[in-house]
Structures are given as C-alpha cells and as structure tokens.
Amino acid sequence: MTIGEYELINEMKVERAMASVAKADGTFKDSDLLAEYDKLGGLIKKGDDKVRIGSFFDFKNKKAFVKPEVFLTFNINGKNVDVPADEPTPAIVKAARVAEKEVKEEKVTRRGKK
C-alpha cells in the first residue's frame, strides 16, 4: 500500500493498522495509519530507502508524532546510519548503488553469453 511518498510493505500489518484506526464508516487519516503501522514495526520505504522505525510513532511517549521525524536508514560498511529524510543521500550510498547496479548488469550479461 502506498501513502503519499511512503510504501507500506507488510500487508498483514497494514490490515491490522487499518482495523485499529478506521472510524465507524471505514475511513481513516493517512497520518494515523502511518503511525499505527509504524507502531506495529512494519517496514516503510521511501523510494528504495528504508524508513527508520519510530519515524511516525513516538515509542517513548506512546503516541503518534504530531510532526513525523522521518529518518532513512542506510547500511554503510556494515553499520546502520540514520539520515534525516530531508537531507541529501550520502555520496557513499550513491556510490554503493552504482556499484550494485553494475554488478547486476554484469550478471545479466554473463547469463546472456551462455
């Protein structure tokens, strides 16, 4: 399911979150659904990037953030690094994506040469 620029990956958790936040007429606010889904620990992606759990739901105060604090999580040299979503993607992540794409293209090329 997609809400704005965010993709909710786990359909079972989407259904659980919808059941929790839906009003009697079956409607819900997108922000409420994002917070409830986040509370359930569902994977949220923004494009190809993972959104850190706790970006929409404040686990410390046990309530949804009024203004979400969205962070994207990148694995850099085996370490998870959280970067605010409104900051540019780190150059090392861009370089890793280029390298990954080249490896995939090379595998496809090798398969075609059999």
KEDOVEX-277427 format. One line per field, with one value per residue (C-alpha): residue number from 1; residue in three letters; x, y, z. Coordinates in Angstrom, 2 decimals. Layout:
# KEDOVEX-277427
i: NUM_...;
aa: ALA_...;
px: X_...;
py: Y_...;
pz: Z_...;
This chain:
# KEDOVEX-277427
i: 1_2_3_4_5_6_7_8_9_10_11_12_13_14_15_16_17_18_19_20_21_22_23_24_25_26_27_28_29_30_31_32_33_34_35_36_37_38_39_40_41_42_43_44_45_46_47_48_49_50_51_52_53_54_55_56_57_58_59_60_61_62_63_64_65_66_67_68_69_70_71_72_73_74_75_76_77_78_79_80_81_82_83_84_85_86_87_88_89_90_91_92_93_94_95_96_97_98_99_100_101_102_103_104_105_106_107_108_109_110_111_112_113_114;
aa: MET_THR_ILE_GLY_GLU_TYR_GLU_LEU_ILE_ASN_GLU_MET_LYS_VAL_GLU_ARG_ALA_MET_ALA_SER_VAL_ALA_LYS_ALA_ASP_GLY_THR_PHE_LYS_ASP_SER_ASP_LEU_LEU_ALA_GLU_TYR_ASP_LYS_LEU_GLY_GLY_LEU_ILE_LYS_LYS_GLY_ASP_ASP_LYS_VAL_ARG_ILE_GLY_SER_PHE_PHE_ASP_PHE_LYS_ASN_LYS_LYS_ALA_PHE_VAL_LYS_PRO_GLU_VAL_PHE_LEU_THR_PHE_ASN_ILE_ASN_GLY_LYS_ASN_VAL_ASP_VAL_PRO_ALA_ASP_GLU_PRO_THR_PRO_ALA_ILE_VAL_LYS_ALA_ALA_ARG_VAL_ALA_GLU_LYS_GLU_VAL_LYS_GLU_GLU_LYS_VAL_THR_ARG_ARG_GLY_LYS_LYS;
px: 0.00_1.28_0.52_1.99_5.69_5.76_5.23_3.94_5.41_3.72_0.08_-0.89_0.35_-1.42_-4.69_-4.10_-3.27_-6.34_-8.56_-7.14_-7.51_-10.61_-13.66_-17.16_-17.61_-14.33_-12.38_-9.06_-6.45_-3.25_-1.15_-2.97_-2.42_1.29_1.72_-0.17_1.72_5.00_3.94_3.49_7.04_6.03_8.63_8.13_10.08_10.56_11.61_14.36_15.27_14.10_12.42_13.58_11.03_9.80_9.65_5.86_5.18_6.85_7.55_8.84_5.60_3.39_1.63_1.89_4.20_2.30_5.07_6.80_10.57_11.39_14.84_16.13_18.34_21.39_23.81_27.28_30.24_28.15_26.86_23.32_23.31_20.15_19.92_17.04_14.79_15.08_18.91_20.60_21.56_25.19_27.66_28.83_25.25_25.03_28.36_27.21_24.05_26.07_28.34_25.33_23.71_26.93_27.14_23.52_24.11_27.25_25.29_22.63_25.30_27.01_23.70_23.11_26.51_25.88;
py: 0.00_3.46_6.59_9.67_9.01_6.07_2.40_0.11_-3.31_-5.78_-6.23_-8.10_-5.21_-2.74_-4.58_-4.66_-0.95_-0.12_-2.08_-0.09_3.40_3.10_5.07_3.54_4.49_2.77_5.96_6.89_9.62_8.69_10.07_7.83_4.77_5.54_5.96_2.76_0.76_2.17_1.21_-2.38_-2.34_-2.57_-1.87_1.53_2.52_5.87_5.01_2.39_3.54_2.10_4.45_4.05_2.52_5.22_7.95_8.27_6.81_8.08_4.90_6.84_8.80_6.07_8.27_9.39_12.29_15.47_16.17_12.95_12.75_10.75_9.21_6.94_4.03_3.14_0.28_1.75_-0.59_-2.92_-0.15_1.27_5.03_7.14_10.26_12.78_12.31_15.97_15.77_14.66_10.99_10.49_10.13_6.73_5.42_6.76_5.10_1.79_1.92_2.49_-0.45_-2.67_-1.76_-2.59_-6.00_-6.77_-5.71_-7.86_-10.91_-10.35_-10.01_-13.25_-15.14_-13.96_-15.24_-18.92;
pz: 0.00_-0.83_1.19_-0.41_-0.91_1.51_0.72_3.45_2.70_5.07_4.02_7.21_9.35_7.05_7.66_11.44_11.46_9.36_11.74_14.67_13.20_10.99_12.07_12.06_8.39_7.47_6.82_8.39_8.24_6.39_9.25_11.76_9.58_9.15_12.91_13.76_11.10_12.42_15.95_14.73_13.36_9.71_7.04_5.41_2.33_0.66_-2.86_-2.48_1.03_4.34_6.81_10.42_12.78_15.13_12.48_12.78_16.23_19.41_21.38_24.39_24.88_23.36_20.83_17.23_16.46_15.60_13.09_11.99_12.43_9.30_9.05_6.30_7.34_5.25_5.81_5.30_5.74_7.91_10.16_10.08_9.70_10.06_7.91_8.14_5.10_4.13_3.82_0.60_0.28_1.38_-1.51_-0.24_-0.58_-4.13_-4.97_-3.47_-5.59_-8.75_-7.87_-7.11_-10.43_-12.30_-10.60_-11.55_-15.15_-15.30_-14.06_-16.70_-19.39_-18.27_-18.41_-21.96_-23.15_-22.30;
